[in-house]
Amino acid sequence: MNKQSETERILSPSAAEGLLTVAKVAAGVAVAAAGGPPGTDGVAVALIDSVMRPLMGKRYASFANSVIERLEKLELDFEKVAADNEHFTTIYLQAAREAVATHETEKIEALRNAVVNTAKGTQSEKAADEQLAYLALAGQLSVAHIRILRFACVRDKASVLSVESATKALYPSRDDVVENTVFVAGLFSDLVSRGLIAKDSKQGAPKHSYSLTLTAAWLIEYLT
């Protein structure tokens, strides 16, 4: 097998070009919804294509290189892992799609960690299904969501997980305390609905305290 051609097939920035389809369709729909004249959507698509293609290629290449570098530190060869493990390839491509769609370093690092953790061991069918589910969930979460879950994992276990404690951890400045608290409260509600945190039901637990679910603990482990 030609190593260069195989690596280029998987990692070349051109592999990210398919992601432009979403942007092109969105542009056409937006123009149509605005009642633009016939042919206008083509202009919009061409503009998006010319601007976004190099930017997406740059993001894709950066993510690919970070994965390869981390695997090399673990003495793992990207090509060999990808050739031997279809599940890894699926995880990599899905994580790369999410990484290209964000500029946030913390989210990109979490996605890279998921890819690397997938490469580090052999997975049962159940474990593979769980990893795909965790990765899909990670793609739906904002960095603020992930920060709350990380805080819940690393905090002093004697301390209370609450909207107030998470707000102080995420936004230690005293500025805009009310707005920050309202924002974090919304994130907590969303995490509850996703089954990642739950109202603390232990006897004697403070009224407004929460606990991390096992799903969330496993998710953060996978992203770390």
C-alpha positions in Angstrom: 0.0 0.0 0.0 1.3 3.4 -0.9 1.5 5.3 2.5 1.4 8.7 1.0 -1.6 8.1 -1.2 -3.5 6.4 1.5 -2.8 9.1 4.1 -3.7 11.8 1.6 -7.0 10.0 0.8 -8.0 10.2 4.4 -6.4 13.4 5.7 -6.1 15.8 2.7 -8.0 19.0 3.1 -9.8 18.0 -0.1 -11.6 15.4 2.0 -13.4 18.2 3.8 -14.9 19.6 0.6 -18.0 17.5 1.0 -18.8 19.6 4.0 -19.4 22.6 1.7 -22.6 20.9 0.5 -24.3 21.9 3.7 -23.2 25.6 3.2 -24.3 25.6 -0.4 -27.7 24.2 0.3 -28.2 26.6 3.2 -27.2 29.5 0.9 -29.8 28.5 -1.7 -32.5 28.0 0.8 -31.8 31.4 2.4 -31.9 33.2 -0.9 -35.1 31.5 -1.9 -36.7 32.3 1.4 -35.7 36.0 0.9 -37.4 36.0 -2.5 -34.2 36.7 -4.4 -34.3 36.7 -8.2 -33.5 33.5 -10.2 -29.8 32.9 -10.4 -29.0 34.8 -7.2 -28.5 31.6 -5.3 -25.7 30.6 -7.7 -23.9 33.8 -6.9 -24.3 33.2 -3.1 -23.1 29.6 -3.5 -20.0 30.7 -5.5 -19.2 33.3 -2.9 -19.5 30.9 0.0 -17.4 28.3 -2.0 -14.6 30.7 -2.7 -14.4 32.1 0.9 -15.1 28.9 2.9 -13.2 26.3 1.0 -9.7 27.5 2.1 -10.9 28.2 5.6 -12.4 24.8 6.0 -9.4 23.1 4.5 -7.1 24.9 7.0 -9.3 23.8 9.9 -9.4 20.3 8.7 -5.6 20.1 8.2 -5.1 21.5 11.7 -7.3 18.9 13.2 -5.8 16.0 11.2 -2.3 17.1 12.2 -3.2 17.3 15.9 -4.6 13.7 15.8 -1.5 12.4 14.0 0.8 14.1 16.4 -1.0 12.7 19.5 -1.1 9.2 18.0 2.7 9.4 17.3 3.3 10.2 20.9 1.5 7.0 21.8 3.6 5.2 19.1 0.5 4.5 17.0 0.4 4.9 13.3 -2.6 6.6 11.9 -2.7 4.7 8.6 -2.4 1.3 10.3 -5.1 2.1 12.8 -7.4 3.3 10.1 -6.7 0.4 7.8 -7.3 -2.1 10.6 -10.3 -0.5 12.3 -13.3 0.7 10.3 -14.9 2.0 13.6 -11.9 4.3 14.1 -12.2 5.7 10.6 -15.9 6.4 11.2 -15.1 8.1 14.5 -12.3 10.2 12.9 -14.5 11.4 10.0 -17.4 12.3 12.3 -15.1 14.1 14.7 -13.4 16.0 11.9 -16.7 17.2 10.6 -17.5 18.6 14.0 -14.0 20.1 14.4 -14.3 21.9 11.0 -17.5 23.5 12.2 -16.0 25.2 15.3 -13.3 27.6 16.2 -13.3 26.8 19.9 -10.1 25.2 21.0 -11.6 23.4 23.9 -14.3 21.7 21.7 -11.7 20.7 19.1 -9.4 19.2 21.8 -12.3 17.2 23.1 -13.1 15.8 19.6 -9.4 15.0 19.1 -9.3 13.2 22.4 -12.3 11.1 21.4 -10.5 10.0 18.2 -7.3 9.2 20.1 -9.1 7.3 22.8 -10.8 5.2 20.1 -7.4 4.4 18.6 -5.9 3.3 21.9 -7.7 0.0 22.3 -9.9 -2.6 20.8 -13.6 -2.1 21.2 -16.5 -4.5 21.6 -19.6 -3.9 19.5 -21.2 -2.4 22.6 -18.2 -0.1 23.3 -18.2 1.0 19.7 -21.9 1.8 19.8 -21.3 3.8 23.0 -18.5 5.8 21.5 -20.6 6.7 18.5 -23.4 7.8 20.8 -20.9 9.8 23.0 -19.4 11.5 19.9 -22.8 12.5 18.6 -23.7 13.9 22.0 -20.5 15.8 22.2 -21.3 17.4 18.8 -24.5 18.7 20.2 -23.0 20.2 23.4 -21.5 23.7 23.6 -18.2 24.4 25.3 -20.1 25.8 28.2 -22.0 22.5 28.6 -18.7 20.6 28.5 -17.1 22.9 31.1 -20.0 22.3 33.5 -19.6 18.6 33.2 -15.8 18.8 33.6 -16.3 21.0 36.7 -18.7 18.4 38.1 -16.1 15.7 37.6 -13.1 17.5 39.1 -14.8 19.5 41.9 -14.2 18.6 45.6 -16.7 15.8 46.2 -17.6 17.5 49.4 -18.8 20.6 47.6 -22.3 21.0 46.1 -22.9 20.9 42.3 -25.4 23.6 41.8 -26.2 26.5 39.4 -24.5 28.8 41.8 -21.3 26.8 42.2 -21.0 26.2 38.5 -21.6 29.9 37.7 -18.7 30.9 40.1 -16.4 28.3 38.6 -17.2 29.2 34.9 -17.5 33.0 35.4 -15.5 34.0 38.5 -15.9 37.7 37.8 -18.6 39.4 39.8 -19.7 41.3 36.7 -23.1 40.3 35.3 -23.8 37.8 38.1 -27.5 37.7 37.4 -27.1 37.2 33.7 -24.5 34.6 34.1 -26.6 32.7 36.7 -29.6 32.7 34.3 -27.4 31.4 31.5 -26.0 28.6 33.6 -29.4 27.7 34.9 -30.5 27.2 31.3 -27.5 25.0 30.6 -28.3 22.9 33.7 -31.9 22.4 32.5 -30.6 21.3 29.1 -28.1 18.8 30.7 -30.9 17.4 32.9 -33.1 16.9 29.8 -30.2 15.0 28.1 -29.7 12.8 31.1 -26.3 14.1 32.0 -27.0 15.6 35.4 -29.9 14.9 37.8 -31.4 16.5 40.9 -29.4 15.0 43.8 -31.8 12.6 45.5 -29.5 11.5 48.3 -30.9 11.9 51.8 -29.8 15.2 53.3 -28.7 16.7 49.9 -29.2 20.4 49.6 -32.5 21.4 47.9 -30.9 22.8 44.7 -28.0 20.4 44.3 -27.3 18.1 41.3 -25.3 15.0 40.7 -23.4 13.8 37.6 -24.9 10.7 35.9 -22.8 7.8 34.8 -23.4 8.6 31.2 -21.9 12.1 31.7 -18.9 10.6 33.6 -18.2 8.2 30.8 -18.7 11.0 28.2 -16.2 13.2 29.9 -13.7 10.4 30.2 -14.0 9.7 26.5 -13.4 13.4 25.7 -10.4 13.7 28.0 
